[in-house]
Amino acid sequence: MRTQRYGATTRKNLDEIRASRTKKYKCPRCKSLSMKRISAGIWECKHCGLKIASDAYSLSVSEISK
Ligand SMILES: [Zn+2]
């Protein structure tokens, strides 16, 4: 069966975007998986309260890893 091929691809991309938006991230300070996106580009650690400005839909901690 080769039907719905393009539809499946599109859905997979959407799933990836959605997953990156809701995924939990590791806090660079307390190392707990408590980083949550609280608004576009703002991430907050529910554990220690650290706030980070980053990309709207994903978190890059490379700049603050120390
Ligand atoms: Zn933290």
N, CA, C, O and the ligand as a Tripos MOL2 file, in Angstrom:
@<TRIPOS>MOLECULE
protein
  265   263    67     0     0
PROTEIN
NO_CHARGES

@<TRIPOS>ATOM
      1 N           0.8430   -1.2030    0.0000 N.3       1 MET1
      2 CA          0.0000    0.0000    0.0000 C.3       1 MET1
      3 C           0.8790    1.2530    0.0000 C.2       1 MET1
      4 O           1.7130    1.4440    0.8850 O.2       1 MET1
      5 N           0.6740    2.0980   -1.0060 N.am      2 ARG2
      6 CA          1.4630    3.3320   -1.0590 C.3       2 ARG2
      7 C           0.5820    4.5760   -0.9270 C.2       2 ARG2
      8 O           1.0390    5.6950   -1.1610 O.2       2 ARG2
      9 N          -0.6090    4.3840   -0.5720 N.am      3 THR3
     10 CA         -1.4740    5.5530   -0.4160 C.3       3 THR3
     11 C          -1.1350    6.2860    0.8780 C.2       3 THR3
     12 O          -0.5310    5.7130    1.7840 O.2       3 THR3
     13 N          -1.5140    7.5110    0.9560 N.am      4 GLN4
     14 CA         -1.3290    8.3380    2.1570 C.3       4 GLN4
     15 C           0.1370    8.5850    2.4810 C.2       4 GLN4
     16 O           0.4830    8.9540    3.6030 O.2       4 GLN4
     17 N           0.9860    8.3800    1.4960 N.am      5 ARG5
     18 CA          2.4080    8.5310    1.7690 C.3       5 ARG5
     19 C           2.7650    9.9630    2.2110 C.2       5 ARG5
     20 O           3.4410   10.1710    3.2180 O.2       5 ARG5
     21 N           2.2940   10.9270    1.4320 N.am      6 TYR6
     22 CA          2.6340   12.3210    1.7720 C.3       6 TYR6
     23 C           1.9470   12.7520    3.0640 C.2       6 TYR6
     24 O           2.5040   13.5010    3.8650 O.2       6 TYR6
     25 N           0.7460   12.2680    3.2400 N.am      7 GLY7
     26 CA          0.0310   12.6070    4.4680 C.3       7 GLY7
     27 C           0.7800   12.1210    5.6940 C.2       7 GLY7
     28 O           0.8440   12.8140    6.7100 O.2       7 GLY7
     29 N           1.3380   10.9460    5.5950 N.am      8 ALA8
     30 CA          2.0650   10.3850    6.7280 C.3       8 ALA8
     31 C           3.3190   11.2090    7.0350 C.2       8 ALA8
     32 O           3.6600   11.4360    8.1960 O.2       8 ALA8
     33 N           3.9890   11.6450    5.9860 N.am      9 THR9
     34 CA          5.1970   12.4500    6.1820 C.3       9 THR9
     35 C           4.8620   13.7580    6.8820 C.2       9 THR9
     36 O           5.5440   14.1690    7.8200 O.2       9 THR9
     37 N           3.8160   14.3940    6.4170 N.am     10 THR10
     38 CA          3.4120   15.6570    7.0330 C.3      10 THR10
     39 C           3.0640   15.4540    8.4920 C.2      10 THR10
     40 O           3.4310   16.2600    9.3460 O.2      10 THR10
     41 N           2.3660   14.3930    8.7680 N.am     11 ARG11
     42 CA          1.9660   14.1530   10.1480 C.3      11 ARG11
     43 C           3.1850   13.8910   11.0270 C.2      11 ARG11
     44 O           3.2280   14.3080   12.1840 O.2      11 ARG11
     45 N           4.1490   13.2150   10.4800 N.am     12 LYS12
     46 CA          5.3620   12.9380   11.2500 C.3      12 LYS12
     47 C           6.0840   14.2410   11.6090 C.2      12 LYS12
     48 O           6.5420   14.4080   12.7390 O.2      12 LYS12
     49 N           6.1830   15.1600   10.6450 N.am     13 ASN13
     50 CA          6.8200   16.4490   10.9290 C.3      13 ASN13
     51 C           6.0650   17.2130   12.0010 C.2      13 ASN13
     52 O           6.6690   17.8030   12.8970 O.2      13 ASN13
     53 N           4.7660   17.2010   11.9100 N.am     14 LEU14
     54 CA          3.9690   17.8840   12.9260 C.3      14 LEU14
     55 C           4.1990   17.2780   14.3000 C.2      14 LEU14
     56 O           4.2970   17.9930   15.2970 O.2      14 LEU14
     57 N           4.2840   15.9660   14.3450 N.am     15 ASP15
     58 CA          4.5310   15.2930   15.6200 C.3      15 ASP15
     59 C           5.8750   15.6990   16.2020 C.2      15 ASP15
     60 O           6.0090   15.8720   17.4140 O.2      15 ASP15
     61 N           6.8600   15.8490   15.3410 N.am     16 GLU16
     62 CA          8.1800   16.2390   15.8210 C.3      16 GLU16
     63 C           8.1650   17.6550   16.3840 C.2      16 GLU16
     64 O           8.7650   17.9270   17.4240 O.2      16 GLU16
     65 N           7.4760   18.5470   15.6910 N.am     17 ILE17
     66 CA          7.3700   19.9300   16.1850 C.3      17 ILE17
     67 C           6.6400   19.9520   17.5210 C.2      17 ILE17
     68 O           7.0560   20.6200   18.4670 O.2      17 ILE17
     69 N           5.5470   19.2080   17.5720 N.am     18 ARG18
     70 CA          4.7610   19.1800   18.8070 C.3      18 ARG18
     71 C           5.5810   18.5830   19.9550 C.2      18 ARG18
     72 O           5.5140   19.0590   21.0880 O.2      18 ARG18
     73 N           6.3340   17.5610   19.6560 N.am     19 ALA19
     74 CA          7.1390   16.9050   20.6870 C.3      19 ALA19
     75 C           8.2190   17.8470   21.2100 C.2      19 ALA19
     76 O           8.4770   17.8870   22.4130 O.2      19 ALA19
     77 N           8.8410   18.5940   20.3290 N.am     20 SER20
     78 CA          9.9030   19.5000   20.7730 C.3      20 SER20
     79 C           9.3220   20.6460   21.5970 C.2      20 SER20
     80 O          10.0150   21.2270   22.4330 O.2      20 SER20
     81 N           8.0690   20.9660   21.3670 N.am     21 ARG21
     82 CA          7.4440   22.0580   22.1000 C.3      21 ARG21
     83 C           7.0650   21.6520   23.5190 C.2      21 ARG21
     84 O           7.1200   22.4640   24.4430 O.2      21 ARG21
     85 N           6.6830   20.4050   23.6820 N.am     22 THR22
     86 CA          6.1930   19.9730   24.9930 C.3      22 THR22
     87 C           7.2080   19.1390   25.7550 C.2      22 THR22
     88 O           6.9890   18.7600   26.9050 O.2      22 THR22
     89 N           8.3120   18.8640   25.0970 N.am     23 LYS23
     90 CA          9.3400   18.0410   25.6990 C.3      23 LYS23
     91 C           9.9210   18.7170   26.9470 C.2      23 LYS23
     92 O          10.0060   19.9420   27.0230 O.2      23 LYS23
     93 N          10.3070   17.9140   27.8970 N.am     24 LYS24
     94 CA         10.9570   18.4770   29.0740 C.3      24 LYS24
     95 C          12.4590   18.5280   28.8520 C.2      24 LYS24
     96 O          13.0420   17.6560   28.2080 O.2      24 LYS24
     97 N          13.0590   19.5560   29.3940 N.am     25 TYR25
     98 CA         14.4890   19.7350   29.2110 C.3      25 TYR25
     99 C          15.2080   19.7580   30.5470 C.2      25 TYR25
    100 O          14.6430   20.0880   31.5900 O.2      25 TYR25
    101 N          16.4370   19.4030   30.4720 N.am     26 LYS26
    102 CA         17.2450   19.3550   31.6800 C.3      26 LYS26
    103 C          17.7200   20.7470   32.0620 C.2      26 LYS26
    104 O          18.2160   21.4960   31.2200 O.2      26 LYS26
    105 N          17.5710   21.0790   33.2950 N.am     27 CYS27
    106 CA         18.0070   22.3760   33.7850 C.3      27 CYS27
    107 C          19.5300   22.4030   33.8610 C.2      27 CYS27
    108 O          20.1340   21.4930   34.4290 O.2      27 CYS27
    109 N          20.1580   23.4320   33.2970 N.am     28 PRO28
    110 CA         21.6280   23.5120   33.3320 C.3      28 PRO28
    111 C          22.1720   23.8060   34.7320 C.2      28 PRO28
    112 O          23.3650   23.6230   34.9770 O.2      28 PRO28
    113 N          21.3330   24.2490   35.6320 N.am     29 ARG29
    114 CA         21.8110   24.5750   36.9770 C.3      29 ARG29
    115 C          21.6160   23.4220   37.9580 C.2      29 ARG29
    116 O          22.5680   22.9860   38.6060 O.2      29 ARG29
    117 N          20.3820   22.9290   38.0670 N.am     30 CYS30
    118 CA         20.1430   21.8900   39.0740 C.3      30 CYS30
    119 C          20.0610   20.4950   38.4590 C.2      30 CYS30
    120 O          19.9180   19.5070   39.1790 O.2      30 CYS30
    121 N          20.1510   20.4090   37.1260 N.am     31 LYS31
    122 CA         20.2180   19.1330   36.4050 C.3      31 LYS31
    123 C          18.9440   18.2860   36.5010 C.2      31 LYS31
    124 O          18.9590   17.1050   36.1550 O.2      31 LYS31
    125 N          17.8750   18.8680   36.9540 N.am     32 SER32
    126 CA         16.6350   18.0970   36.9780 C.3      32 SER32
    127 C          15.8520   18.3510   35.6930 C.2      32 SER32
    128 O          15.9910   19.4040   35.0710 O.2      32 SER32
    129 N          15.0330   17.3840   35.3030 N.am     33 LEU33
    130 CA         14.2470   17.5260   34.0740 C.3      33 LEU33
    131 C          13.0170   18.3820   34.3540 C.2      33 LEU33
    132 O          11.8850   17.9050   34.2790 O.2      33 LEU33
    133 N          13.2470   19.6280   34.6710 N.am     34 SER34
    134 CA         12.1520   20.5000   35.0880 C.3      34 SER34
    135 C          12.0290   21.7590   34.2580 C.2      34 SER34
    136 O          11.2320   22.6420   34.5760 O.2      34 SER34
    137 N          12.8120   21.8480   33.1950 N.am     35 MET35
    138 CA         12.6990   23.0220   32.3450 C.3      35 MET35
    139 C          11.4230   22.9420   31.5330 C.2      35 MET35
    140 O          11.1930   21.9730   30.8090 O.2      35 MET35
    141 N          10.5990   23.9660   31.6570 N.am     36 LYS36
    142 CA          9.3590   23.9980   30.8920 C.3      36 LYS36
    143 C           9.2300   25.3330   30.1770 C.2      36 LYS36
    144 O           9.6570   26.3770   30.6720 O.2      36 LYS36
    145 N           8.6260   25.2650   28.9980 N.am     37 ARG37
    146 CA          8.3900   26.4830   28.2350 C.3      37 ARG37
    147 C           7.1900   27.1970   28.8350 C.2      37 ARG37
    148 O           6.0820   26.6600   28.8360 O.2      37 ARG37
    149 N           7.4030   28.3990   29.3440 N.am     38 ILE38
    150 CA          6.2890   29.1190   29.9600 C.3      38 ILE38
    151 C           5.6860   30.1390   29.0040 C.2      38 ILE38
    152 O           4.5250   30.5150   29.1690 O.2      38 ILE38
    153 N           6.4320   30.5920   28.0250 N.am     39 SER39
    154 CA          5.8760   31.4020   26.9390 C.3      39 SER39
    155 C           6.8790   31.3530   25.7960 C.2      39 SER39
    156 O           7.9380   30.7400   25.9270 O.2      39 SER39
    157 N           6.5560   31.9930   24.6780 N.am     40 ALA40
    158 CA          7.4380   31.9000   23.5110 C.3      40 ALA40
    159 C           8.8410   32.3730   23.8480 C.2      40 ALA40
    160 O           9.0540   33.5470   24.1530 O.2      40 ALA40
    161 N           9.7820   31.4680   23.7930 N.am     41 GLY41
    162 CA         11.1720   31.8420   24.0070 C.3      41 GLY41
    163 C          11.6000   31.9140   25.4610 C.2      41 GLY41
    164 O          12.7720   32.1600   25.7450 O.2      41 GLY41
    165 N          10.6720   31.7050   26.3890 N.am     42 ILE42
    166 CA         11.0300   31.7610   27.8030 C.3      42 ILE42
    167 C          10.8460   30.3890   28.4280 C.2      42 ILE42
    168 O           9.7880   29.7720   28.3070 O.2      42 ILE42
    169 N          11.8770   29.9280   29.0880 N.am     43 TRP43
    170 CA         11.8610   28.6150   29.7470 C.3      43 TRP43
    171 C          12.1450   28.7930   31.2250 C.2      43 TRP43
    172 O          12.9660   29.6160   31.6310 O.2      43 TRP43
    173 N          11.4530   28.0110   32.0040 N.am     44 GLU44
    174 CA         11.6490   28.1260   33.4450 C.3      44 GLU44
    175 C          11.8240   26.7470   34.0690 C.2      44 GLU44
    176 O          11.1470   25.7830   33.7120 O.2      44 GLU44
    177 N          12.7490   26.6910   35.0080 N.am     45 CYS45
    178 CA         12.9350   25.4490   35.7540 C.3      45 CYS45
    179 C          11.9780   25.4470   36.9420 C.2      45 CYS45
    180 O          12.0030   26.3510   37.7770 O.2      45 CYS45
    181 N          11.1370   24.4200   37.0030 N.am     46 LYS46
    182 CA         10.1760   24.3330   38.0950 C.3      46 LYS46
    183 C          10.8450   23.8960   39.3900 C.2      46 LYS46
    184 O          10.2540   23.9630   40.4680 O.2      46 LYS46
    185 N          12.0610   23.4570   39.2630 N.am     47 HIS47
    186 CA         12.7640   22.9320   40.4340 C.3      47 HIS47
    187 C          13.5180   24.0410   41.1670 C.2      47 HIS47
    188 O          13.3610   24.1950   42.3780 O.2      47 HIS47
    189 N          14.3400   24.8190   40.4410 N.am     48 CYS48
    190 CA         15.1520   25.8410   41.1010 C.3      48 CYS48
    191 C          14.7680   27.2550   40.6970 C.2      48 CYS48
    192 O          15.2890   28.2200   41.2550 O.2      48 CYS48
    193 N          13.8540   27.3910   39.7220 N.am     49 GLY49
    194 CA         13.3710   28.7130   39.3570 C.3      49 GLY49
    195 C          14.1980   29.4400   38.3140 C.2      49 GLY49
    196 O          13.9300   30.6030   38.0140 O.2      49 GLY49
    197 N          15.1820   28.7860   37.7670 N.am     50 LEU50
    198 CA         16.0170   29.3880   36.7310 C.3      50 LEU50
    199 C          15.1840   29.7070   35.4920 C.2      50 LEU50
    200 O          14.4050   28.8750   35.0260 O.2      50 LEU50
    201 N          15.3560   30.9190   34.9660 N.am     51 LYS51
    202 CA         14.6570   31.2940   33.7410 C.3      51 LYS51
    203 C          15.6490   31.5250   32.6260 C.2      51 LYS51
    204 O          16.7070   32.1220   32.8290 O.2      51 LYS51
    205 N          15.2970   31.0460   31.4430 N.am     52 ILE52
    206 CA         16.1790   31.1510   30.2970 C.3      52 ILE52
    207 C          15.3940   31.6490   29.0990 C.2      52 ILE52
    208 O          14.2830   31.1810   28.8490 O.2      52 ILE52
    209 N          15.9560   32.5940   28.3520 N.am     53 ALA53
    210 CA         15.3820   32.9980   27.0750 C.3      53 ALA53
    211 C          16.0670   32.1970   25.9840 C.2      53 ALA53
    212 O          17.2950   32.1760   25.8920 O.2      53 ALA53
    213 N          15.2640   31.5370   25.1560 N.am     54 SER54
    214 CA         15.8310   30.6900   24.1120 C.3      54 SER54
    215 C          14.8960   30.7120   22.9110 C.2      54 SER54
    216 O          14.0340   31.5850   22.8030 O.2      54 SER54
    217 N          15.0680   29.7610   22.0220 N.am     55 ASP55
    218 CA         14.1850   29.6580   20.8660 C.3      55 ASP55
    219 C          12.7510   29.4470   21.3210 C.2      55 ASP55
    220 O          12.4940   28.9550   22.4190 O.2      55 ASP55
    221 N          11.8340   29.8250   20.4630 N.am     56 ALA56
    222 CA         10.4270   29.7590   20.8310 C.3      56 ALA56
    223 C           9.9620   28.3360   21.1090 C.2      56 ALA56
    224 O           9.1120   28.1230   21.9740 O.2      56 ALA56
    225 N          10.5050   27.3610   20.3910 N.am     57 TYR57
    226 CA          9.9560   26.0140   20.4930 C.3      57 TYR57
    227 C          10.9670   24.9590   20.9140 C.2      57 TYR57
    228 O          10.6430   23.7720   20.9610 O.2      57 TYR57
    229 N          12.1600   25.3700   21.2140 N.am     58 SER58
    230 CA         13.1110   24.3900   21.6890 C.3      58 SER58
    231 C          14.1050   25.0940   22.6080 C.2      58 SER58
    232 O          14.2230   26.3190   22.6000 O.2      58 SER58
    233 N          14.7890   24.3220   23.3690 N.am     59 LEU59
    234 CA         15.6960   24.9230   24.3350 C.3      59 LEU59
    235 C          17.1280   24.5530   24.0320 C.2      59 LEU59
    236 O          17.4820   23.3770   23.9450 O.2      59 LEU59
    237 N          17.9390   25.5680   23.8760 N.am     60 SER60
    238 CA         19.3600   25.3340   23.6710 C.3      60 SER60
    239 C          20.1160   25.7930   24.9110 C.2      60 SER60
    240 O          20.0610   26.9670   25.2780 O.2      60 SER60
    241 N          20.7970   24.8970   25.5340 N.am     61 VAL61
    242 CA         21.5020   25.2450   26.7610 C.3      61 VAL61
    243 C          23.0050   25.3270   26.5490 C.2      61 VAL61
    244 O          23.7760   25.3990   27.5050 O.2      61 VAL61
    245 N          23.4130   25.3150   25.2810 N.am     62 SER62
    246 CA         24.8460   25.2760   24.9910 C.3      62 SER62
    247 C          25.5510   26.5380   25.4890 C.2      62 SER62
    248 O          26.7160   26.4800   25.8810 O.2      62 SER62
    249 N          24.8590   27.6710   25.4760 N.am     63 GLU63
    250 CA         25.5080   28.9220   25.8590 C.3      63 GLU63
    251 C          25.6440   29.0690   27.3650 C.2      63 GLU63
    252 O          26.4540   29.8610   27.8470 O.2      63 GLU63
    253 N          24.8660   28.3180   28.0940 N.am     64 ILE64
    254 CA         24.8520   28.5040   29.5520 C.3      64 ILE64
    255 C          25.1760   27.2070   30.2730 C.2      64 ILE64
    256 O          24.7930   27.0160   31.4280 O.2      64 ILE64
    257 N          25.8760   26.3270   29.5940 N.am     65 SER65
    258 CA         26.1450   25.0140   30.1750 C.3      65 SER65
    259 C          27.0880   25.0900   31.3620 C.2      65 SER65
    260 O          27.2320   24.1160   32.1020 O.2      65 SER65
    261 N          27.7290   26.2250   31.5540 N.am     66 LYS66
    262 CA         28.5920   26.3710   32.7210 C.3      66 LYS66
    263 C          27.9530   27.3500   33.6960 C.2      66 LYS66
    264 O          28.5160   27.6220   34.7570 O.2      66 LYS66
    265 ZN         16.7800   24.0210   37.8750 Zn       67 ZN67
@<TRIPOS>BOND
     1     1     2 1
     2     2     3 1
     3     3     4 2
     4     3     5 am
     5     5     6 1
     6     6     7 1
     7     7     8 2
     8     7     9 am
     9     9    10 1
    10    10    11 1
    11    11    12 2
    12    11    13 am
    13    13    14 1
    14    14    15 1
    15    15    16 2
    16    15    17 am
    17    17    18 1
    18    18    19 1
    19    19    20 2
    20    19    21 am
    21    21    22 1
    22    22    23 1
    23    23    24 2
    24    23    25 am
    25    25    26 1
    26    26    27 1
    27    27    28 2
    28    27    29 am
    29    29    30 1
    30    30    31 1
    31    31    32 2
    32    31    33 am
    33    33    34 1
    34    34    35 1
    35    35    36 2
    36    35    37 am
    37    37    38 1
    38    38    39 1
    39    39    40 2
    40    39    41 am
    41    41    42 1
    42    42    43 1
    43    43    44 2
    44    43    45 am
    45    45    46 1
    46    46    47 1
    47    47    48 2
    48    47    49 am
    49    49    50 1
    50    50    51 1
    51    51    52 2
    52    51    53 am
    53    53    54 1
    54    54    55 1
    55    55    56 2
    56    55    57 am
    57    57    58 1
    58    58    59 1
    59    59    60 2
    60    59    61 am
    61    61    62 1
    62    62    63 1
    63    63    64 2
    64    63    65 am
    65    65    66 1
    66    66    67 1
    67    67    68 2
    68    67    69 am
    69    69    70 1
    70    70    71 1
    71    71    72 2
    72    71    73 am
    73    73    74 1
    74    74    75 1
    75    75    76 2
    76    75    77 am
    77    77    78 1
    78    78    79 1
    79    79    80 2
    80    79    81 am
    81    81    82 1
    82    82    83 1
    83    83    84 2
    84    83    85 am
    85    85    86 1
    86    86    87 1
    87    87    88 2
    88    87    89 am
    89    89    90 1
    90    90    91 1
    91    91    92 2
    92    91    93 am
    93    93    94 1
    94    94    95 1
    95    95    96 2
    96    95    97 am
    97    97    98 1
    98    98    99 1
    99    99   100 2
   100    99   101 am
   101   101   102 1
   102   102   103 1
   103   103   104 2
   104   103   105 am
   105   105   106 1
   106   106   107 1
   107   107   108 2
   108   107   109 am
   109   109   110 1
   110   110   111 1
   111   111   112 2
   112   111   113 am
   113   113   114 1
   114   114   115 1
   115   115   116 2
   116   115   117 am
   117   117   118 1
   118   118   119 1
   119   119   120 2
   120   119   121 am
   121   121   122 1
   122   122   123 1
   123   123   124 2
   124   123   125 am
   125   125   126 1
   126   126   127 1
   127   127   128 2
   128   127   129 am
   129   129   130 1
   130   130   131 1
   131   131   132 2
   132   131   133 am
   133   133   134 1
   134   134   135 1
   135   135   136 2
   136   135   137 am
   137   137   138 1
   138   138   139 1
   139   139   140 2
   140   139   141 am
   141   141   142 1
   142   142   143 1
   143   143   144 2
   144   143   145 am
   145   145   146 1
   146   146   147 1
   147   147   148 2
   148   147   149 am
   149   149   150 1
   150   150   151 1
   151   151   152 2
   152   151   153 am
   153   153   154 1
   154   154   155 1
   155   155   156 2
   156   155   157 am
   157   157   158 1
   158   158   159 1
   159   159   160 2
   160   159   161 am
   161   161   162 1
   162   162   163 1
   163   163   164 2
   164   163   165 am
   165   165   166 1
   166   166   167 1
   167   167   168 2
   168   167   169 am
   169   169   170 1
   170   170   171 1
   171   171   172 2
   172   171   173 am
   173   173   174 1
   174   174   175 1
   175   175   176 2
   176   175   177 am
   177   177   178 1
   178   178   179 1
   179   179   180 2
   180   179   181 am
   181   181   182 1
   182   182   183 1
   183   183   184 2
   184   183   185 am
   185   185   186 1
   186   186   187 1
   187   187   188 2
   188   187   189 am
   189   189   190 1
   190   190   191 1
   191   191   192 2
   192   191   193 am
   193   193   194 1
   194   194   195 1
   195   195   196 2
   196   195   197 am
   197   197   198 1
   198   198   199 1
   199   199   200 2
   200   199   201 am
   201   201   202 1
   202   202   203 1
   203   203   204 2
   204   203   205 am
   205   205   206 1
   206   206   207 1
   207   207   208 2
   208   207   209 am
   209   209   210 1
   210   210   211 1
   211   211   212 2
   212   211   213 am
   213   213   214 1
   214   214   215 1
   215   215   216 2
   216   215   217 am
   217   217   218 1
   218   218   219 1
   219   219   220 2
   220   219   221 am
   221   221   222 1
   222   222   223 1
   223   223   224 2
   224   223   225 am
   225   225   226 1
   226   226   227 1
   227   227   228 2
   228   227   229 am
   229   229   230 1
   230   230   231 1
   231   231   232 2
   232   231   233 am
   233   233   234 1
   234   234   235 1
   235   235   236 2
   236   235   237 am
   237   237   238 1
   238   238   239 1
   239   239   240 2
   240   239   241 am
   241   241   242 1
   242   242   243 1
   243   243   244 2
   244   243   245 am
   245   245   246 1
   246   246   247 1
   247   247   248 2
   248   247   249 am
   249   249   250 1
   250   250   251 1
   251   251   252 2
   252   251   253 am
   253   253   254 1
   254   254   255 1
   255   255   256 2
   256   255   257 am
   257   257   258 1
   258   258   259 1
   259   259   260 2
   260   259   261 am
   261   261   262 1
   262   262   263 1
   263   263   264 2
@<TRIPOS>SUBSTRUCTURE
     1 MET1         2 RESIDUE 1 A MET
     2 ARG2         6 RESIDUE 1 A ARG
     3 THR3        10 RESIDUE 1 A THR
     4 GLN4        14 RESIDUE 1 A GLN
     5 ARG5        18 RESIDUE 1 A ARG
     6 TYR6        22 RESIDUE 1 A TYR
     7 GLY7        26 RESIDUE 1 A GLY
     8 ALA8        30 RESIDUE 1 A ALA
     9 THR9        34 RESIDUE 1 A THR
    10 THR10       38 RESIDUE 1 A THR
    11 ARG11       42 RESIDUE 1 A ARG
    12 LYS12       46 RESIDUE 1 A LYS
    13 ASN13       50 RESIDUE 1 A ASN
    14 LEU14       54 RESIDUE 1 A LEU
    15 ASP15       58 RESIDUE 1 A ASP
    16 GLU16       62 RESIDUE 1 A GLU
    17 ILE17       66 RESIDUE 1 A ILE
    18 ARG18       70 RESIDUE 1 A ARG
    19 ALA19       74 RESIDUE 1 A ALA
    20 SER20       78 RESIDUE 1 A SER
    21 ARG21       82 RESIDUE 1 A ARG
    22 THR22       86 RESIDUE 1 A THR
    23 LYS23       90 RESIDUE 1 A LYS
    24 LYS24       94 RESIDUE 1 A LYS
    25 TYR25       98 RESIDUE 1 A TYR
    26 LYS26      102 RESIDUE 1 A LYS
    27 CYS27      106 RESIDUE 1 A CYS
    28 PRO28      110 RESIDUE 1 A PRO
    29 ARG29      114 RESIDUE 1 A ARG
    30 CYS30      118 RESIDUE 1 A CYS
    31 LYS31      122 RESIDUE 1 A LYS
    32 SER32      126 RESIDUE 1 A SER
    33 LEU33      130 RESIDUE 1 A LEU
    34 SER34      134 RESIDUE 1 A SER
    35 MET35      138 RESIDUE 1 A MET
    36 LYS36      142 RESIDUE 1 A LYS
    37 ARG37      146 RESIDUE 1 A ARG
    38 ILE38      150 RESIDUE 1 A ILE
    39 SER39      154 RESIDUE 1 A SER
    40 ALA40      158 RESIDUE 1 A ALA
    41 GLY41      162 RESIDUE 1 A GLY
    42 ILE42      166 RESIDUE 1 A ILE
    43 TRP43      170 RESIDUE 1 A TRP
    44 GLU44      174 RESIDUE 1 A GLU
    45 CYS45      178 RESIDUE 1 A CYS
    46 LYS46      182 RESIDUE 1 A LYS
    47 HIS47      186 RESIDUE 1 A HIS
    48 CYS48      190 RESIDUE 1 A CYS
    49 GLY49      194 RESIDUE 1 A GLY
    50 LEU50      198 RESIDUE 1 A LEU
    51 LYS51      202 RESIDUE 1 A LYS
    52 ILE52      206 RESIDUE 1 A ILE
    53 ALA53      210 RESIDUE 1 A ALA
    54 SER54      214 RESIDUE 1 A SER
    55 ASP55      218 RESIDUE 1 A ASP
    56 ALA56      222 RESIDUE 1 A ALA
    57 TYR57      226 RESIDUE 1 A TYR
    58 SER58      230 RESIDUE 1 A SER
    59 LEU59      234 RESIDUE 1 A LEU
    60 SER60      238 RESIDUE 1 A SER
    61 VAL61      242 RESIDUE 1 A VAL
    62 SER62      246 RESIDUE 1 A SER
    63 GLU63      250 RESIDUE 1 A GLU
    64 ILE64      254 RESIDUE 1 A ILE
    65 SER65      258 RESIDUE 1 A SER
    66 LYS66      262 RESIDUE 1 A LYS
    67 ZN67       265 GROUP 0 **** ****
